[in-house]
Amino acid sequence: MSQVIPILRRESTSLSEQAYSQIRSMIITLELEPGSLISESELMATLSVGRTPIREALRLLANEKLVEVYPRRGMFVSRVDVHNLSALSETRAVLEIKAAELAATRSSAADHVVTKALIAEIKALKGNLDMATLIGLDQRIHHHIYQCTHNDFLTAALDNYYAHALRIWFLALERVAGLTEAVIEHQVLLEAIASGDAKAAAKAMRDHVEGFEASIRKSL
């Protein structure tokens, strides 16, 4: 793809965290190709950081199963295995649905301001939208919902599973139909959260996750 699609990054306060965030983005967007050998020296040159921050970042990414470590062979970018799609969708369905329910019941006044702003942004979508805009908005919506749970453990888990789902999405990006519709359907979900309707939020999230799996399967 010719255009750069940004990945949301966690707040970085150290060189290791900055390296982690940047390498993670490179893996998710497939800039670092699945299955490719990771060169610490190349990453050091690309990111302008030392070896220690790079190694710490790779250790964290290995814990998230985005990097695979083989003794005496080196570190490799994890392959994107579409056979894991069902297992990933099953896991996301459970956690994302719970997150939607909690977001509907726990959102603060500040959360509601962001929720309403996202709804307005969806309503304003018009014409043929580029992938960067759509995927960027999808990321912001999901991460906002995670934050609305006010549960750091759930947020961290969901962030990890979303990253794996996004890698599959990038793999099939040019063949996926209905990308705009998939983002627009978040409006129902966000409106349910804004109104505090946990049951409706759970249903909307289930429909979204199942729809994601179905659309990806059609394209692969």
Buried (B, 14 or more C-beta within 10 A) or exposed (E): EEEEBEBBEEEEEEBBBBBBBBBBBBBBBBBBEBEEEBBEEEBBEBBEBEEEBBBBBBBBBBEBEBBBEEEEEEBBBBEBEBEBBEEBBEBBBEBBBBBBBBBBEBBEEEBBEBBEEBBEBBEEBEEEBEBEBBBBBBBBBBBBBBBBBBBEEBBEBBBBBBBBBBBBBBBBBEEBEEBBEBBBBBBBBBBBBBEBBBEBBBBBBBEBBEBBBEBBEEBE
